[in-house]
Structures are given as C-alpha cells and as structure tokens.
Amino acid sequence: MINFEELIQSLILPLVAYPQDVEINCLNDDETNLEYQVKVNPSDFGRVIGKGGHIAQAIRTILYAGASKEGKKIYLDIASK
C-alpha cells in the first residue's frame, strides 16, 4: 500500500526553499477517494505550481498513477499559507 503523504512530501520538498513551512493534510480518505491539501510558503508557491502549472500537473499525474493501482482516485490542492 502506498503512503501518499510520504510520496507527496518526497515530490514537494525538493522544489521549495522553505521546507519547514510545508504542510500536508489529508482531507478525505475513504474507500474510493483520497483528498490532500498541501500548503507552502507564499514565496514557494510559484516553484511548486511551475510555469503554466506544468510542475503541479506532473505531481498530480504521479499521484493519479499510484492511486489507480490501488483502485482509488486522488485529488491534490496546492495552496499558499
């Protein structure tokens, strides 16, 4: 079974300048859906989203692949504090 919180952390932390400000919260974890919220320092928000949202989309794609192996859907919300 995949630990999605650790996976999200391993994908986000290398991108940010303030790793101590990263918060990962599980908002929903039921049989078919997972929902996570990541909060980062406002100065790191652009780094995590990427130009045109490409980095955020790549992170979501990795999470979708992991969740689909377990028969679930995953949603990721990225926000600044």
C-alpha positions as CSV (number, residue, x, y, z in Angstrom):
1,M,0.0,0.0,0.0
2,I,1.3,3.4,-1.0
3,N,1.8,6.1,1.7
4,F,0.6,9.1,-0.3
5,E,1.6,11.6,2.3
6,E,5.2,10.5,2.1
7,L,5.0,10.4,-1.7
8,I,3.7,14.0,-1.8
9,Q,6.4,15.1,0.6
10,S,9.1,13.5,-1.5
11,L,7.8,15.3,-4.6
12,I,7.3,18.7,-3.0
13,L,10.2,19.2,-0.6
14,P,13.0,19.3,-3.2
15,L,11.1,22.1,-5.0
16,V,10.8,24.5,-2.1
17,A,13.2,26.9,-0.4
18,Y,11.3,26.7,2.9
19,P,10.7,23.0,3.6
20,Q,9.8,23.7,7.2
21,D,6.7,25.6,6.0
22,V,5.2,22.7,4.0
23,E,2.0,21.3,5.5
24,I,0.4,18.2,4.1
25,N,-3.2,17.4,5.2
26,C,-5.4,14.5,4.4
27,L,-8.9,16.0,4.0
28,N,-10.7,12.8,2.9
29,D,-9.6,9.1,2.9
30,D,-12.5,6.7,2.1
31,E,-12.7,3.5,0.0
32,T,-12.6,5.2,-3.4
33,N,-11.3,8.7,-2.9
34,L,-8.4,10.5,-1.4
35,E,-8.1,14.2,-1.0
36,Y,-4.9,16.0,0.1
37,Q,-4.1,19.7,0.7
38,V,-0.5,21.0,0.5
39,K,0.2,24.4,2.0
40,V,3.6,26.0,1.1
41,N,5.2,29.3,1.9
42,P,3.9,32.0,-0.4
43,S,7.4,32.5,-1.9
44,D,7.5,28.8,-2.8
45,F,4.0,28.7,-4.4
46,G,5.3,29.5,-7.9
47,R,8.0,26.9,-7.7
48,V,5.5,24.2,-6.8
49,I,3.0,25.2,-9.4
50,G,5.5,25.8,-12.2
51,K,5.2,27.9,-15.3
52,G,1.7,27.2,-16.7
53,G,1.0,24.7,-13.9
54,H,3.3,22.1,-15.5
55,I,5.0,21.0,-12.3
56,A,1.7,20.7,-10.4
57,Q,0.3,18.7,-13.2
58,A,3.3,16.4,-13.2
59,I,2.9,15.8,-9.5
60,R,-0.8,15.1,-9.9
61,T,0.0,12.6,-12.7
62,I,2.4,10.7,-10.5
63,L,-0.2,10.6,-7.7
64,Y,-3.0,9.5,-10.1
65,A,-0.9,6.6,-11.3
66,G,-0.2,5.4,-7.7
67,A,-3.9,5.8,-6.7
68,S,-5.2,4.0,-9.8
69,K,-3.0,1.0,-8.9
70,E,-5.0,0.8,-5.6
71,G,-8.3,1.4,-7.3
72,K,-8.8,4.9,-5.9
73,K,-9.0,8.5,-7.2
74,I,-6.8,11.2,-5.7
75,Y,-7.2,14.9,-5.6
76,L,-4.5,17.4,-4.7
77,D,-5.0,21.0,-3.7
78,I,-1.9,23.2,-3.6
79,A,-2.2,26.4,-1.6
80,S,0.0,29.1,-0.1
81,K,-0.2,29.9,3.6
